[in-house]
Amino acid sequence: MINVTGSMRLNLLRLLMLVMMGPAAMAQQARMEQVVGGFRVVQGTSVIEVSAVESGVLRVDVKPSGVKDLRTPVMDPGFHAEAAAGLQLRRTGTAAVVQTSRYVATLKPGPLVSLEVTDRQGTVLLTEENVLKDALAQGVEFVRDDDDPVYGIDGIDMNVKNASLTRSGEIGAKAGIQGNGGAPLFFTRRYAVLVDSVGGGFSIDGNKIGFHEGSRKELEFFIVVGDPLETRKGLADLSGHSPMPPRWALGFMNSQWGLSESEMREIVLRYRTEHIPLDGFIMDFDWKAWGEDNYGEWRWNSTSGEGSRAPNLFPDGASGKLAADMRAQGVHLVGIMKPRILTYKPGSTTDLDEAASYAEQHGFWYPGEPETIDYFTHRPSRDLNFNLPETRAWFWEHLQPAFDAGVEGFWNDEADRTDVAKQEFRFNDLQHFNMARAEHDGQRAHSDKRVWTINRNYYLGSQRYGYAEWSGDIKTGTESMAQQPVRMLATLNIGEEHWSMDTGGFIGHPTAENYARWMEFAAFVPVFRVHGALHEKRQPWVYGPVAQAAADHAIELRYTLMPYLYAAEAAGVESGVGLVRPLSWIFPEDATAAAQTEEWMFGDALLVAPVLEEKATKSIYLPAGTWWEYGSGKRWEGLQSIAWTVDTEKWSDIPLFVRAGSIVATNAVADATDAMHPEEITLDVYPASKSTAFNYYEDDGATYAYEKGAFYQQEISAVQRDGNVTIRMMSPVGSFKPAVKTFLIRVHGTAASSMSAGGMRWMRATSDSEEPGIRRWTAGTDRFGPVTTLKVDAGRAAAIELR
């Protein structure tokens, strides 16, 4: 027997009376008002507001019983709801319609306030049949008109096998630990939904998708209509766009635990002697004076002191000389940080360290977490509460001297240590988020250098803070390596563009073959770095000449592609689409492509499918279009799986394909990105019948001056029709003066017989082996087949016809 309370009887009686009175009486219970961008329904003390804030973004805000609260850190503080351009608002009977170029939303008032969203073709995407009732339960439940795969919500835990990118059942939106991540969003091939909440749970059951137990009393959610690339832009507008990383962060980084200054100098010297490109050196515990009192957590281990565990490991650290010497060689320093500090002075169990005493007096400890024994120093420690702005300011105040002495990036390790019992979908801690925010906000107030941090988990919104993530303390070996691509793609699905991993594995020592293959894989992820446990070395020469040759080639290939990488990063600042893109974003209508977890697009042009297992052959799926093997030039037609014969002796092959309709920018390899100031950039053009464009981009690579217009961007497009190719060079925009003076353009698939620009014919070189000059071209063949080569001035508009 169901026990019905008095209040329940009253509500049931009211509902019964309304039903008996009919639809007209029910509609009278709600008042409809027009507001900026949409409509508001006032029903008793509750308010439901629906408005178009962008052409592809619908905002729904529900205040049950008039309750209003603050947005969470998920939302970009700079986001303000404004009416979308081209918006149409109209009333149809008792219903209200909000229409843009991308969707039509219909709000129907009454006791069961409903919302229906269709695309402009009238196809129903989502329906919420009882907005107010669900909001009262801090949730929302959608009925969808399709069975499309659902993506997003969470990442993939470390060591999970046979993981998928699709989501179903009960899933918590939480950051998790050890390289996991979360976001209160899901998406399909036609739309995305973002709920403003820290934590919460999603239920996916057939045609119903629900969100429940959000962190806000007010329910605010956003429906973003479009394909996955379009919804990335809308989601970034809501939760924040990733800023440009420093250029060096796109290069290769050596990370090591168990290090001294003298060994670092020796390692960097060998990289330079062997001309293996290197841009960053990431320092583990060793760089700090942890174990000393008086703020040792934040200081260089440059002087000996009471209780020092290893005095003077970095004698030139605090003075800035070490960093200056490294910078002179193109190497940037990154230092590890922990979310905890030691509590007592060395040798004492009662006398608080100076930093701990200050934290105690000002309430900076993480709430509810007792002291624990730090595994490295074997001394008591406590976590700091970075959710407090006062803690963040204090933390940066003592970290700033290390930054001034040359630590240009921060590795925030173990900022995911929370009570395991709390790791349910209703709870999500932002310790990692706000630790990185402390460094971001402090550094931006102090310096114009770009912020870069790398962290062990992720929650949506942290990408605003120059935030990269790595996949945790993974094991070595092929099985562990093969688990990483799907973890990367799942993390990209929840909004983290700058993913990384401990290449080679953190725990254990990889075989030479495993190391070589892992390096080839890592050269095509957003952040390219190696790392291992205490005294584990990950330099290429450690693994023998065959592995080193393969690793060196992978590093050099990434540096060759640096102009292409940097342009993709610049485009991602605006689009929300980073360097790496799951195939489900690019080919959402191709179910086979969307299901791929071991291959991805690297920028617009390149598909990579690294060798992850020790097998003789590898199956690779090529989506629609024409593709060329980047190494051999062999041509393939898409919509098929091909068998790739693996190089089992030299491990030198990287399955990499370039897509027809692409433009790929390259330059000569240099020892570091700081040394790259090319006056000539090569543009390899693979024209197709549909016009495609590439935006060549430069800025100073180090500061935020690009935000004020100090950048150089020039659009180059190409199209092939009736055997003729047209290349258009647009006038550049931006105030930055680049080093590039000329573009060497190689048009693949055509050997022109004539060329002209602006009605003037260009001269063909007397020999195809002759270097092309300005308005002087050659035609011949290369590994891709026929090719026409020409050279043009950078910075000038032109329309060039190849016939």
N, C-alpha and C positions, 0 to 999 in steps of 0.2 A: 504494500500500500504506500502511495506517495504522500509524504507529509507536506501539505501546502500551508505556508505561513500566511498571516493576515495580510501582509503587504503584497504577497503573490496573488492572493484572492482578489485584492483590489485592482491590481494591474490586469489580471485576466478578465475581471468584470468590465473594466474600461475598454479593453480590446474587443470583447464580445459586443458591447454596446455600439462601438464604432462600426463593426462589421455589419450589424443589423441595420444601422443607419445608412449604409451604402457608401460607395466611392466618393461621392460629392462631399459627404460629411467628413470623411477621412481626410480629404484634401484640405478642408478648411482648417484642420488642426495645425497646418504648417503655413508659414508666411515666406514668400519668395521675394528676394531683393536682388537687384543688379549691383555688382561691385566691380572694381577695377579688374578686368580680365575675365570676368565670369559672373557667377551667381552665388547667392547665399540663401540657405534655407534655415529659418529659425523655427524650431519646433519645441515649444515650451521654453525651457531654459537652455536647451542644447542648440548648437550652431553647426551647420555643415556648409563648408565653402568649397566650391569647385572653380578653378581658374586656369587659364592657359598662360603659363609663364614663359614658354618658348613655343615655336611652331610644332615641336615634337614632344613637348613636356607638359603634362597636365598635373596640376597640384590639387590634392584633396586634403582638406584640413577639417578635422572633426573635434569639436570641444564639447564632450558630453557634460551635460549640466553646466555648461559655461566655463568649465575648468580650462585654464590656460597655463602653460608652463614653457620653459626655455627649450630651445633646440639643443641637441646633443653635439659633441665634437665631430660626429659623422659629417655634419653639414659645414660647408665652407662659410666662415663668418662673413665673407664678402658677398654671399648670395642673398639677393633680395628679390622677392616675387614681384614681377612686373608684367604688364600685359604683352602678349606676343604680337609681333607685327602681322598684319593681314588678318587679324582676328575677326570673326563674325559671331555675334550673340543674337539669339532670338528666342521667343517664347512660342511653344506649340501646345495650345491648351494649357494644362497645368504643368507641363514639362518645360524644362529650360535646356537649350542646346548651346554648346560651346564648340565652335568649329574653326580649325586651322587648315593649313595646307597639308597636314599629315594625319589628322584624326578628326572624328566627330564624337563628342561626349554628350550624353543625354542624361540629365538628372530629373528624376521623377519623385516629387514629394509625396508625403503620406505617412502613415504609421510605419510602413516598410519603405523607407527612403532608399531608392535604388539608383544605381549608376551603370550605364552601359557605354563602352568605348568601342568604336569601330574605326577601321582605316578609311581613307577617303573613297575607296571602292565599295564601302558598305559592309565589308566582312567584319563580323563581330570578333573582337579580340578578347575582351574581358567584361564580365558583368559582376557587380557587387549588389546582391539582392536585398541586403538589409544593413546599410552602412552604419546607422546609429546603433543598432543592437550589437553589432560586432565591435564597434568602437568602445562601447561601455565595458566590454570584456578585454579592452586594450589590444584589439586585433582587427583583422580584416580577412574576409574570405571571398576569393574570386572563383567564379565559374568560367572556364575558358572553352572556346569553341574549336579546340584542336587538341591533338595529342603530341604536339611538338616536344622534343627533348627539352628538359629544364636544366639550366646551368647556373652556377654561382653559389651563394650562401656560405660555403666553407671551402677550405683547402683540403689537403690530404695529409693525415698523420704520418710521421716518420715510420718507415718499415711496413706500411700497409702494402700488401701485394695485390696485383690484378685490379688496381683501382680504375675507376671510370670518371669521366668528366661530367656525366649526367647525374641528376639528383632526383631522389624519390623518397617517400616515407617521411619520418620525423627527423628533422635536421636542425641543429642549433647553430645560430649565427654568433660564433665566438672566436676569439683570436687563437685560443689553444696554446700549445707549447711546442718547442722543438721544430720550428720552421713551418708551423701551420698558420692559418689565417682565417678571417671571417669577415662577412659583410652582410648587412640586412638588406640584401638585394637578390633577385633572381632574374634571369632573362631567357628568352627563346629566340628563334630566328626572326620574330616579328615585333617584339616589344621587350621592355624591361620594367621592373617594379622595384623602387627603393623606398624603404620605410625608415624614417628617422628614429633610430633606437640603438642603444648600446646593449647588445644582447637581444634575446628573443628567440622564438622557435618557429620554424616553417613546417607545415604539413602538406605533402604533395600526394594526392590520392586520386588517380584517374583524372577527371576533368576539373577537380577542385584543388586550389592552392590557397592555403591559409597561412596567416601570420598571427601569432598570439604571444601574450605576456611580454609586450614591449616595455621599455624603460620609462616611457612618458605617459602621463595621464591624458594629455592631449594626443590625438592620433593624427600624424601628418605623413602622408605618403605621396609618391610621385609615380606616374605612369609615363614611361618614355617610349614613344612609338617609332619604329623603324627597324632596319636590319641591325645586326650586332655592331657594325662599324658606326652607324648613326647613333645608336644608343650609347656607345662609349662616350661620345661627345656630350650628350645630355647628362649622363651620370657624372662626368667630370665637372660640368658646370655646376652641379648640385653639391658634390662632396669636395671639390677642389682639384685643380690641375697640377700635375707634377711640374716643378720648375726644371729648367735646364740643369743637368748635372755638370760639374766641371769636366772639361774635355779629357783630362787624365783618367777619370773614372771609367771611360770607355776602353782604356787600354788594359794591358795585362798587369795583374797584381800578385806579388809574392807575399804570402802570409806565413808566419812561423812562430811557434811556441818553443822557447828554449833558445835564447838569442842574447848576444851582447853587441855593443856598438862595433867592436873590432870585427866580429863575424859578419855583421851586416855590410860593413865596408868591403869585406872580401867577396861576399856574394854579389853585391852590385858591380864590383870591378869585373868579376867574371862575366856577368851578363853583358857588360859593355865591351869587354875584350872579345867575346864571341859574337857580338852584335845580335844578341837575342833581345828583341824589344821588351821594355819593362817601364811601367809608369808609376806603380805604387808599391810601397813596402808597408805591410800591415804588421804591427807589433803586438804580441800577446802580453801576458802578465809582466814580462821582464822589463818593459820600459818604465814602469811605475815604481815609486818608493813605497809600495804597499807593504805593510809590516812595520813601517815607522809611524810615529804619532805625528801630530801637527799637519793634518791634511795630506798624508802620504798617498792617499788614493788618487789625488789629482796631480801629483808632482812627478817630475822625471827622477829616475834612479841615477842621480848624478853625483851625489855626495854620500859619504858614509855617515851614519847616525845611530843613536841608541836603538837597539833592536832591529837594525837593518838586516834583512835576510840575505842580501847579496849586494854589498856596497859598491857603488861606482860602476855599475854595469854600462852606463851610458854617460861617460864623463863630459861629452860635448853636447848633451841634450838640452839642459836648462838654459845654456847660454845662447842657443840657437845656431851654433856652429855646425852641428851635425845636419840639421835640416837644410842649412844653406849649402853645405857640401853636396847633399843628396840632390837638391834642386838644381845645382849646377850640372848634374848628370841627368836631369830630367826625371828624377824620382821624387814622388810625393809621399809623405809619411802619414799613416793612420794609426791611432792608438786605441787599444781596448779600454772599455769602461765597464764598470759593474753597477748594478742598481743598489748595492749595499755598501756599507762602510764598517770597518772594525770598531768595536765599541769601547774596548779598554786599552789603556796604555800597555806597551810590552811588559810582560812579567806581572801584570796586575789583573785581579778579577773584580776590583771595586772602583779603581780610579779611572774615570771616563777619559778617553782621548779628547783632545780639544774639539775636533769636529763632532764627535758623538755627543759631547756635552752641549754644544750649540743646538744640535738636532733635538736633543732631549728637552731643552728649555723652550724650544719654539714649536714643539709638536710635529716634527718632520718625519716621524717614523711611520712606516706603512701600517695602517690600522689592522689590529687582530693578528699580526704575525710576531711571534716571540723571537728571541735571539736564537740563532743557529750557529753551528761551528763551520766556519769557512774551510772548505776542503783543501785549500792551498796553503794558507798560513796556520791552519789548525787553531784559530783563535775565534772568540765569539764575534758575531757580526749581526747587523740588522738592515733590512731593506728600507729605503727611503720612499716617502709618499710623493711621487712626482705629479700626482693629480693636483697638488697645491701649487699655485703660482709662486708662493714664497719659497717653497723648496726648489723650484726650477731656477729662480733667480739666484739663490744662494749657491746652488750647484754650479751654475755657469761662472759665478764670480770667482770661484777657486779653480775652475778649469781654464779660464781665459789665459793665464800665464803660459800654460802648455801650448795653447793655440798660438799665442804670440811667439813662442819659441819654435814653431814650425810643425805642430801636429795639425794637419789640414783636414782630417776626417776622423770620425769616431765610430768605433765598433762597440755597439751596446749589447753585451753578452748577458744572457740569463735574465733578462728583464721580463721573463714569462713565468717566474717562480711564484705561483699562487697556490693556495690551499687546493689540493686535488679534489676535495669534496665539493668545491665551488665550481668545478668545471662542468656545469650543466648548462643547458641552453638559456636559462634565465639569468645567468651571470656572465659578465665579461669585464675583465680588468683592462684598464688602459695604461698600465705601468710602462710598457714599451713605447706606446704612442707618446706619452707625455715626457718620457726621458729624452726621446729624440726632439721633442718640441722644446725642451729646455736648451738644448744645444743650438737648435735652429734659431729660436728667438734671441738667445744671447749673442750668437755670432752675427746675426743680421743687424742687431743694434750696434755692434762693435766694429764690423768690417763689411766691405762690399764683396769679399770672397764668397763664392758659391758654397753652400752647405752640402756636405755629403756624410750620411751616416749609414751603417749597415746593421740590421737588427734581426733577432731570431724569431719574430713572429709579426703579424700584421693585422690591423683592423682598418676598415675603410675610413678614409679621412687623413690617415697619417702620411699619405703620399704627398700632401701639401708641404711637408717639412724636409724635402731633400732626402727622402727615406728609401733605402734599399732593404731588401730582406734576403736572408740565406736560409737554406733548408734544414739547418740544425746539425747535430753531431752525428752524421751518418757514418756507416761502415764503409770500408773499402770493398772491392770486388765487383764483378760484373752484375750480380743480382742487385746490389745496392745502386749501382750506376743506372741500371735499366729502370729503376723505380723513380728516378728524378725527372724525366721529361713530363710525365703526367702530373707530377707535383708542381712543376713550373707552370704548365698550362692552366691548372686549376687555380693557381694563385693569380695569374693574369686575369682569369675570369672574375675575380672579386676586386679588381682595381689596382693591384700592385704591378707597376710596369717594370720595376728594376729588381728582378729576381736573380739570385746567385746560389751557389752551392760550394761546399768544400771539395774542390776538384781533386780527385785521387782518393777521396774519403778521409774522414777525420780519424776514425778508429781503425788501426791496422796499417799494413804496408802493402801497397798495390804491386802486382806483378808488372813487369815492363810493358806487356801488351795492354793490360788494364789501364795503366797510366797513359799510354799513348792514345788509346781510344777515348779516354775521359777528357784529355786535353782537346782532342778534335771536336768532341761534343761541346765542351765549355767555351770554345772559341765562338760559338753561335748562340750564346745566351746573353741576357742583357749586361750582366756584370761578370767579368772573366777573372777568376782568382783561384789560387791553390791554397790548401791549408791541411795540416795534420796535427796529431796529438803531440805531446811533449817530446821534443828531440826528433820528430819525424821531419824529414826533408822532402820538399816537393819541387826542387829545381830540375829542369829537364835532364841535365847531365848526370843526375843520380841514377838514372834508370837504363844506362847503357846507350851505345851509339844508335841503335835502330830506333829505340823509343825516342831518343832525343831528336833525331831527324824528323820523325813524324810530328812531335810536339813543336819543334821550331817552325816547321812548315805551317802548322795551324795558327801559331802566333803571328807569323808574318802575313798570312792570308787575311787575318783580321785587321792588321795595320794597313795593308793594301786597300782595304775597303773602308778606311776611316772616314773619308768624305761622305760616303754613302751612309755610314752609321750616324754621323753627326747631323746630317740632313734629316734622317728619320727621327732623331731625338727632337730636333727643332719642330718638326711637323707634329710630333706627339704632344708638345706643350699646348697646342691649340686643340688637337683632335681627341686627346685622351687615349690615343692608340700608340703604344710604344714600339720599340724596335722589333720585339717578337710578337707574332700574332697567331693564335690557334687557327687551324684550317676552318673551324666552324664559324669564325668571324668572316672569313673571306669567301667561303663557298657554302653558305648556310643551307642552300637548296640541295646540296649533294650530301646525302646521308652517309655515304662511304667516307668522304673527306672529313665530315664533321666528327666521325667516330675515331679518327686517327689520334693516337696518343704518343707516337714516337717520331712524328715529323711536324714541321711548322713552317710558317713563312718568316723569313728574316728580312724585315723591311717589306717593301712592295714587290720586289723583283725576284727574290731568291727563296727557294724551298730547300730546306735541309732535312735530311733523314739520317742522322749519325749511326755508325756501327756501334751497337750496344752489347752484342753477344759474340762469343767466339764460334762463329759458324761460317761455312763456306759461301753461303748465299744469303741475301737479304731481300725480302719483298718490300717494294716501295710503291705506294699509290700516287699517281699523278692526276690531279683534277683536270677539269676542262681546259683546253688551250694547247698551245705548242710549247714544248719545253726543250732546253738544251742542257746536256751535262756541262757544268761550268768548267770542269777539268779537261774533258776530252773533246767537247763540242758536238758530241753525238746528239741527234735530234730525236725527239719522241712526241707522239700525239697523246693528249691526255685522256682521261676517263678510262684508265686501265692501270693494273698493277704490273710492275716490271720486276724481273729477277736481277738483282745486283750481285755480281761476282765479287766477293770480298777478297782483298789482298791479305792473305793469312801469313805472309812472310815479312813484309816491311811495314804492314799496318798503315800504309801511306794514303789510302783512299778516303775521301770525305764525300759521301753522296750529296752533292749540291747541284741544284738545277736553277736555271734562269728562265723566267717566263717571257713569252712573246708579248710585246707591248711595253717593255721595260727600258729604263735608262739606269745604268749602274756607273757611279762615279768612283774612280780609284786614283791613288797617287803612289809615288815611290815609297818603299818601306824606309822608316827611320828608327833609330834606337828608342825614341819616345815621342809622344804626341807634341811635347814642347818643341821638338826639333822639326816639326812639320810646318813649314811655311812655303808650300809649293807654289811656284809661279805658273805652273801648268798642271791642269787636272785633265785626266782622261775620262771621257764619257763614252761608254759602250752602249750603243743604241740598238735595240732589237725591235724594229717597228712592226706594228700590226695595223689592221684596217680601222681600228678604233683609236682615236688620238689619245695619247697618254703623256703625262707631264712629270717632270722631276724638278724640284726646287733646290738648286744648289744654295748652300747656306754657310756663312761664316760669321763669327763674332770673336771677341777676345778670348773666349774659352775659359775664362776664370772668374768674371764678375757678373753682376746683375745689370750691367749697362745695357744689355739687349732689351731689358724691360722699358728702357727710355728711347728705344729706336736705334741704338748703336749695334746694328747688325747689317749684313749684306745678304740679300736673297735675290736670286735670279731664276726665273722659270724657263725651262727648256722643254719643248714638246716635240713630238714626232708622230707622223701618221703615214701610212702607206696605202695608196689607192692606185689601181690600174698599173701596178708595177713602178709607180713613181713615189718618191719619199719627200715629204716636206718637213723641214726642221725649222721651228720658230724659236728665236731667242728674244725674250721679253726684256724690257728695260729693268734694271735692278731697282730694288727698294731698300731703304735703310741708309744710315749715315756712316756705317763702318767702312773703312778702306781696307780691302782684303789684299793678301799677297798675290792671289792669282791674277795673271795677266792674259793667259790664253787657255782655251779649251781645245784639246785634241779629241776630235769626234770620230769614232769608228762606227759606221753604219753597217750592221751585219745583215746578211741575206740579200745584198744587192751589190753589183759591180756597175756603177754608173757609167754612162757614156758621155754625159754632159752635166754641167752644174752651173747654176746661176743664182744671183741674189739681187733683188731690186732691179731686175731687167738687165743686169750686167753678167755676162758669161765669165766664169772662172777658168783659169788655165789648168790643164792637166799637166802634171809633172812629166818630164821627158822619160823618166823611168819609174816603174812602180816601186823600186827599191829606194827611190829618193825620198827624203823626209818631206812631208807636206809642209807648206808655208801658208802664210795668210793669203787667202784667195788662190790657193794652189792645192790641188787634190791628187790623190792616187787611187787606183782600183786594183784589187788583186784577190787573194784568198788567204784565210787563216783557218784555225781549227773549227770554226763554226761554218765555213763555206765562203761564198763571195763576200767581199768587204770593200767598202769605200771609206777612205780616210781623208779628213780635212781638218784644218785648223782655223779657229775664229778668235777674234778679240773678245775677252770677257768684258762685261759691263756695257755692251752695245746691243741694241735691238737689231734683229735681222730676220728675214724669211728666206731660207735657202732651199732651192729646188734641185733634187737629184733625179735625173731621167736616164 
